[in-house]
Structure formats: structure tokens, C-alpha cells
Amino acid sequence: MTTESARAGKPTIRRGTNMPRMGDFNESVLLDAIRRHSAGLSRVELAQATGLSGQTVSNITRRLLDQGVVRESGKQSTGNGKPRTLLEIVPSARYAVGVHLDPAVVTYVLVDLLGTVVAQHSERTPSGVGSDRIVADMAASVTALVAGSGAGTERVLGVGVAAPGPIDAAAGRVLAPPELPRWGSFPLRDRLSEATGYPVLLDKDVTAAVVAERWAGTATDSRNLLFFYLGTGSGMGLVVDDTVLRGVSGNAGEVGGLGAGCSIRTLVDEGIALGVLGAEFTIMDPADAPRGVERLAELAAAGEERAGDIISRLAVRIGRGVCAAATLLDVDTIVFGGPTWHIFADRMLPVIEPMVARSLFVKATHPTAVVSTTLGENVAAVGAASLVLDHALSARPTSLLLT
């Protein structure tokens, strides 16, 4: 729905997607339940956990076994009676590709049904070329990644793309990202789908990162989560009551002035202005930025006080923003990650964690976990692939709607 139609009071109509689902609602409920229990679940336990009848569970699990998506993994003794047969996901039954379009680097991953990365590749984001050329390179890299992995194209569910905002999620377009000046308003989703032959989903990088944490990261059990993303820019991915918040246009999570103060460019510029970094670290292209950031981290580790102060001030800015957002949303988990976070994590997490702990609201109501992602610097790419898995496999009430 456009903003104009919303103002006019027209009814909301859900937008469709070209991404197929693997099964119906009940099948997705069972798949999700099995996936969340690494030790496996029996048919009786599945019926108890999902509220479905024993006959329904039996019929669906038979289909899943025939499809090779789940398998029998052993027996569980219950004390009395016949041991129960456990079911588990077959990770290699299906795969998903994730692409993270960052102004500095494009990262590709192939993940299995459990979100485990089985193949990956990164390359510098081309500068001075048009978006059509970059999409052609993306398509070639996706094809090569799948072919090199031996996964087989027939088992690939689709491609997810994580891109910097702003985006038009419904139309599958990027809308002139600030650090990608040649893109303009570009139909990335549809162009990449045409070039690869796979269905494609497009989402913001911070949103993809928070989906990765829910699917395969440290916050799989959290229903209220904040993910702070630090890459070329910064932003927050948000989950409230087990729902990923995307906003009207899919651009929730932009952090305004905080984001500008937490960008790599601002950090490096501050280092140059204070004489900590030389002029040779001036950022002429987004791909130049990581060099200056890594040098700042090296100087701080070597005891350069001014470099350490620059990083500490960044940590305080991030901590203030995160504390405000965590209080507003009442989350129980805060995760940090992104291509730049791992460079500073050891210095910044000890600054931010006490800030959260001292928050009067947090202290008075519930503990809040403050952690770094376990998915590494490629969390946005893993998140892009997780978008595909989440859409294809997770139980969604909208799948009950008539088409």
C-alpha cells in the first residue's frame, strides 16, 4: 500500500512474493518445531508441542520423510512401552543463497536448512560501474557458488539479498543508498531473479541480520530482540513478540543522527582530524574505509591513547542509542554484529554492557543479555539466506489466507 492510499483510508492489501513455500501451514509448524530441537522430537512430542492430532502429525511426517526433508534419527526410551522414534531435519535436503551488498564488499554464502554456512565467497564492491554490471557479476558469483558446492540447483530454495537502506520492500527496489551513488531506484530483486533463475527476496541488511540471529544465532529462543549492526553504516534490527519489525516501507531500524555518528567514515575522519591517522587514510571510496578502521584498532591495541579514546567515544554513542531503544521496546536480548563490529568488539562490549546494566528500567524489570553475534562478520549474508529459509519453512498465519 502506498503512503497516498494510506492517507486516503483505502484498505490494506498484502503484497505477494515470488518466493515459493515448501508446504502448508501445519507442515511448516512441524518443520519449525523439529528444527528448534537439535536432539530431535518424536511424533508424540510433536503432537503435544503443536496441538495437532496424532493422525495429522503422522500424515505430515510421512510426507516429510518421503521428501527427504526429515529423517528418523534414533530411539527414545520412555520407561514403559515401546521406545519412540525421533525425527530430525536433514540439513542437506535444501539450501539457500545469501548475498550481502555492502558498499565496501559483496559477500555470498550458501547455507543448509539449519542455517549452517557450507560455502562462501567475498569480493570488493566494484566502483565506477553501473548497477546492471554489478547485478551481472552477482548472478555469476551466485551460479559459481552453487556449482562449486555440489548442492545442486534443484535443492536451492532461492536467493536472499541484504542491502543498505532505503529500500522499497514491496517493489523489491533499492532507493539510492547513500554509499552506492550509481544505483538510484533500481529493481534489484527482479533483475537478480531474472539473471539467476532463482526466486529472490530483498530486505535491509540490519533486518537480515536480526533474522539470522533468530534462525541460527545466539537469540533463537528470544522473542524480543535488538540487533545493533555496525558496517559501512549502522542500524538496528528489531524483534518484538517474536515478530520482525519492518515498518510501512521495510525501512525500520534506521537510527538517524546516531547512524551518522557511528559510520566508518565518521570514525576515520575523526582519526585524521586528531592526527591519529595520516591523510593517506582519507576515504575516497567506501571500500577504502576498512583500512583506516583496522589501523585505528591496531593503534589502540598498541597503547595509542587517542585511538583508544576514539573507539571508547564510539562505544558510548552506541551504548546510549541501544539503551534508549532497549527501554522503548522492552527487549531481553541485545546482539551486536556486522562487518566492522568484530574489529572493535573486545574494546566496545565492556563499555556498552555496563551501560545497559545501569539502565534503571532494565535493572528494575528483567535482565538483558548483551552479546556479540556468533555468526561472524558475515551475519548479514547469513541473514539474507535466512530470509529465504524463514519464508519457505516458518509457520506464517498469512499462509492460511485464501489466494
Summary of the structure (lengths in Angstrom):
residues: 403
radius of gyration: 22.4
end to end distance: 17.6
largest distance: 75.8
contacts: 1396
relative contact order: 0.14
helix: 46%
strand: 20%
